[in-house]
Amino acid sequence: LDFGNVVLGSSKKRSFQVTNSSALGPLSWAFDKKLLKHSGFGVDPLKVNRLPEHGSVSFDVAFQARKGTPLGNNEVVLPVKVKNGPDVQVVLRAHVTVPHLSISMDNLAFGLCRVGCSIIKSVLFHNTSPVSAEWDFKPPLGSQKDVPYFKLEPTGGTIPAGGRQIVKVEFAPGEGRAYNVKLQLKIASVARTRNVSFAGEGYVNQVRFASPKMQLGPVFPGQVTYEKVTLVNHGDEDVEVYSLDFDGRY
């Protein structure tokens, strides 16, 4: 009786039926409960008394993958000693495993990003285990002040065995400074969390007037006077400048 994959900390149930197909009359037997002790397997009933010819009985078998159960194949062979009949063996088998996610990168660096803009990057989650993996992000370690500037889509989900999922991360700084967030990735049925870090730096356009104040002086009626204003861009990128008072487009 094969239970297949069983996640550590969970349980599964299976049933099987035994039919007395002999012509030797009723059959009786009992399973050795000592062999089941500490195995994680349980059988109900353990004993059958006088099963009539062509009669059938159903057995319920449960397997509990308790903490401390070794990963991999767990197997128990139960000999069935039938009175006045041949011995039969019942094999109970289960493969204990835990979900596991492989992440394309757990330190995501966004570099410089202009305030008012955003940068989007993607992280690939790959479920390398034979069972589905349910995941989500827990509150960050340390300060939470930078959390609103990193948006994740999605923030959780379930990935089938062997499946992949792309998680998009958007960084949108609110001011010119460095941002750092360390989130905890939690996978269901896995005791330990995994840290995933995001970092980026916001900057503002370094545009300055050569003189913060302009004085035109006295002007006669009907006279037109001009004065030059120098605007200096101290940043590394081009800047578009417009006047809110005089530019009709904006």
C-alpha positions as CSV (number, residue, x, y, z in Angstrom):
1,L,0.0,0.0,0.0
2,D,1.8,3.1,-1.3
3,F,0.9,6.5,0.3
4,G,3.1,8.3,-2.2
5,N,4.5,11.7,-1.1
6,V,3.6,12.8,2.4
7,V,4.7,16.3,3.7
8,L,6.5,16.3,7.0
9,G,4.1,17.3,9.7
10,S,1.0,16.0,7.9
11,S,-0.9,12.7,7.6
12,K,-2.6,10.6,5.0
13,K,-5.2,7.8,5.0
14,R,-5.7,4.8,2.7
15,S,-7.9,1.7,2.8
16,F,-7.6,-1.8,1.4
17,Q,-9.8,-4.8,1.4
18,V,-9.0,-8.5,2.0
19,T,-11.3,-11.3,0.7
20,N,-11.3,-14.9,1.8
21,S,-11.1,-16.6,-1.5
22,S,-10.2,-20.0,-0.1
23,A,-12.5,-23.1,0.3
24,L,-10.9,-24.0,3.7
25,G,-13.5,-22.3,5.8
26,P,-13.2,-19.2,7.9
27,L,-9.8,-17.5,8.3
28,S,-8.3,-15.6,11.3
29,W,-5.2,-13.5,11.6
30,A,-3.6,-10.6,13.4
31,F,-1.1,-7.9,12.5
32,D,2.0,-7.5,14.8
33,K,1.5,-4.1,16.4
34,K,5.1,-4.1,17.6
35,L,6.2,-3.7,13.9
36,L,4.0,-0.6,13.7
37,K,5.3,1.1,16.8
38,H,7.3,4.2,16.0
39,S,6.8,3.6,12.3
40,G,4.1,6.3,11.8
41,F,1.7,3.7,10.4
42,G,-1.5,2.6,12.0
43,V,-3.9,-0.2,11.0
44,D,-7.5,-0.7,12.0
45,P,-8.5,-3.4,12.8
46,L,-5.4,-5.2,13.9
47,K,-7.1,-8.6,14.2
48,V,-9.6,-10.5,12.1
49,N,-11.6,-13.4,13.6
50,R,-13.2,-16.1,11.5
51,L,-13.6,-14.3,8.1
52,P,-16.1,-16.6,6.3
53,E,-15.5,-18.0,2.8
54,H,-15.9,-15.3,0.1
55,G,-16.3,-12.7,2.9
56,S,-14.4,-9.4,2.8
57,V,-13.1,-7.0,5.5
58,S,-11.8,-3.5,5.0
59,F,-8.7,-2.1,6.7
60,D,-8.1,1.6,7.3
61,V,-4.4,2.6,7.3
62,A,-3.1,6.0,8.4
63,F,0.4,7.4,8.2
64,Q,1.5,10.4,10.3
65,A,4.7,12.1,9.2
66,R,5.5,13.4,12.7
67,K,8.4,15.8,13.4
68,G,11.5,13.8,13.5
69,T,10.4,11.3,10.9
70,P,13.3,10.7,8.5
71,L,12.9,12.2,5.0
72,G,12.7,9.7,2.1
73,N,11.1,6.3,1.9
74,N,9.5,4.9,5.1
75,E,8.5,1.2,4.8
76,V,7.0,-1.4,7.0
77,V,6.5,-5.1,6.1
78,L,3.6,-6.7,8.0
79,P,3.5,-10.5,7.8
80,V,0.0,-12.0,7.9
81,K,0.1,-15.4,9.6
82,V,-3.1,-17.1,8.6
83,K,-4.2,-20.1,10.6
84,N,-4.2,-23.2,8.4
85,G,-3.1,-21.1,5.4
86,P,-0.1,-19.6,3.7
87,D,1.7,-16.5,5.1
88,V,1.1,-13.2,3.3
89,Q,3.0,-10.0,3.5
90,V,1.5,-6.5,3.4
91,V,3.9,-3.7,2.6
92,L,3.1,-0.2,3.8
93,R,5.2,2.5,2.1
94,A,5.3,6.4,2.3
95,H,7.8,8.9,1.0
96,V,8.3,11.8,3.5
97,T,9.3,15.1,2.0
98,V,9.1,18.9,2.5
99,P,8.4,21.6,0.0
100,H,11.4,23.5,-1.4
101,L,11.6,26.7,-3.5
102,S,14.6,27.7,-5.5
103,I,14.8,31.5,-6.0
104,S,16.6,33.1,-8.9
105,M,18.0,35.8,-6.6
106,D,17.5,36.6,-2.9
107,N,19.3,40.0,-3.0
108,L,17.6,42.3,-5.4
109,A,19.5,45.6,-6.1
110,F,17.6,48.3,-8.0
111,G,20.4,50.9,-8.0
112,L,19.6,54.5,-8.6
113,C,16.0,55.5,-9.4
114,R,14.7,59.0,-9.9
115,V,12.0,60.2,-7.4
116,G,8.7,60.1,-9.2
117,C,9.7,57.1,-11.4
118,S,9.9,53.4,-10.7
119,I,11.9,50.3,-11.6
120,I,10.4,46.9,-11.9
121,K,12.4,43.6,-11.6
122,S,11.3,40.0,-11.5
123,V,12.3,37.1,-9.3
124,L,11.7,33.5,-10.5
125,F,10.4,31.0,-7.9
126,H,10.9,27.3,-8.8
127,N,9.4,24.5,-6.8
128,T,12.0,21.7,-7.0
129,S,10.1,19.4,-4.6
130,P,7.6,16.6,-5.5
131,V,4.8,18.3,-3.6
132,S,3.1,21.7,-4.0
133,A,4.6,24.6,-2.1
134,E,2.5,27.3,-0.5
135,W,4.4,30.5,0.2
136,D,4.0,34.1,1.4
137,F,6.1,36.9,2.8
138,K,6.1,37.7,6.5
139,P,6.8,41.1,8.1
140,P,10.3,42.4,7.6
141,L,13.2,42.0,10.0
142,G,14.0,45.4,11.6
143,S,12.5,48.7,10.5
144,Q,9.4,48.7,8.3
145,K,9.6,52.3,7.1
146,D,10.9,51.3,3.6
147,V,8.3,48.6,3.0
148,P,5.7,50.9,1.2
149,Y,8.3,51.7,-1.5
150,F,8.7,48.1,-2.6
151,K,5.5,46.5,-4.1
152,L,5.4,42.8,-4.8
153,E,2.9,41.1,-7.1
154,P,1.9,38.5,-6.0
155,T,2.7,38.5,-2.3
156,G,1.9,34.8,-1.9
157,G,0.6,31.7,-3.6
158,T,0.8,28.0,-4.2
159,I,3.3,26.5,-6.8
160,P,2.6,22.9,-7.9
161,A,5.4,20.3,-7.9
162,G,8.0,21.3,-10.5
163,G,6.2,24.5,-11.3
164,R,7.5,28.1,-11.6
165,Q,6.1,31.5,-10.7
166,I,7.4,35.0,-11.5
167,V,7.2,37.6,-8.7
168,K,7.4,41.2,-9.8
169,V,9.0,43.8,-7.5
170,E,8.5,47.5,-8.1
171,F,10.7,50.1,-6.4
172,A,9.3,53.7,-6.3
173,P,11.3,56.0,-4.1
174,G,9.6,58.9,-2.3
175,E,12.7,61.0,-1.6
176,G,16.4,61.1,-2.3
177,R,17.9,58.5,0.0
178,A,18.8,54.8,0.3
179,Y,16.1,52.2,0.8
180,N,16.6,48.7,2.3
181,V,14.0,46.0,3.1
182,K,14.6,42.4,4.3
183,L,11.5,40.2,4.0
184,Q,11.0,36.7,5.4
185,L,9.8,34.2,2.9
186,K,7.7,31.5,4.6
187,I,7.0,28.2,3.0
188,A,4.2,26.1,4.6
189,S,5.4,23.0,6.5
190,V,9.0,24.3,6.5
191,A,10.2,25.4,9.9
192,R,12.8,27.9,8.8
193,T,12.1,31.1,6.9
194,R,14.3,32.5,4.1
195,N,15.4,36.1,3.9
196,V,14.9,38.0,0.7
197,S,16.5,41.5,0.5
198,F,15.6,44.5,-1.7
199,A,17.7,47.6,-2.0
200,G,17.6,50.8,-4.0
201,E,18.4,54.5,-3.9
202,G,16.2,57.4,-4.8
203,Y,17.6,60.7,-6.2
204,V,16.0,64.0,-7.1
205,N,16.9,66.2,-10.1
206,Q,19.8,68.5,-9.1
207,V,18.6,71.7,-10.9
208,R,19.6,75.1,-9.5
209,F,19.3,78.7,-10.6
210,A,22.7,80.5,-10.7
211,S,21.0,83.3,-8.7
212,P,18.0,82.5,-6.6
213,K,16.7,86.1,-7.0
214,M,16.4,88.3,-10.1
215,Q,16.0,92.1,-9.8
216,L,15.0,94.0,-13.0
217,G,15.3,97.5,-11.6
218,P,13.2,100.6,-12.7
219,V,11.3,100.3,-16.0
220,F,9.7,103.3,-17.8
221,P,6.1,102.9,-19.2
222,G,6.2,101.2,-22.6
223,Q,9.8,100.1,-22.1
224,V,10.8,96.5,-22.5
225,T,13.7,95.2,-20.4
226,Y,15.4,91.8,-20.4
227,E,17.4,89.8,-17.9
228,K,19.1,86.5,-18.4
229,V,18.5,83.6,-16.0
230,T,20.9,80.7,-15.8
231,L,19.6,77.3,-14.9
232,V,22.2,74.6,-14.1
233,N,21.6,70.9,-14.2
234,H,24.0,69.2,-11.7
235,G,22.6,65.7,-12.4
236,D,23.7,63.0,-14.8
237,E,20.5,62.9,-16.8
238,D,18.7,65.4,-19.1
239,V,15.9,67.4,-17.4
240,E,12.8,68.9,-19.0
241,V,11.9,72.2,-17.5
242,Y,8.6,74.1,-17.9
243,S,6.8,77.0,-16.2
244,L,3.5,76.2,-14.5
245,D,2.4,79.8,-14.9
246,F,3.2,80.4,-18.6
247,D,3.3,76.9,-20.3
248,G,-0.2,76.2,-21.6
249,R,0.5,72.5,-22.3
250,Y,1.1,71.8,-18.6
